């Protein structure tokens, strides 16, 4: 889930900024003199948003086509939920958030021992600002043995969203 989400996020951002950053920085990693920062949209070449969204849609379609060849793993289905939620974020489509939540809820029902199911549901719940429930799911993820950056990042985001800044740090 988190891996495909991170990959998709990285692809979208790399598509948007891959040509500008290396060309605009000197060897010290700073902007050369004469270049104002931040750059305007005209000065910063980016990939057209339609292309980036098209790439994201192709990734979703490809993952969903895999289901035609056999059942998907929980991780694959959680990845689809993550991609659909990302599309919802970029396009402002509540229906995508709702679909991602449906997938996550179904995962928990079908695989209640899989921590990935609870992680997917925690992400969906936090999207809808159901932070107490999302935090309970994060705790369940850890009780079921999944630890790491994705779990800590989600917990920190929930703490930040609820004003618990010290805990977020």
ABEGO torsion letter per residue (X at the ends): XAAAAAAAAAAAAAAAAAAAAAAABBAAGBBBBGBBOBBBAAABBBBBAAAAAAAAAAAAAAAAAAAAAEBBBAAAAAAAAAAAAAAAAAAGBAAAAAAAAAAAAAAAAABAABAAAAAAAAAAAAAAGBAAAAAAAAAAAAAAGBBEAAAAAAAAAAAAAAGBAAAAX
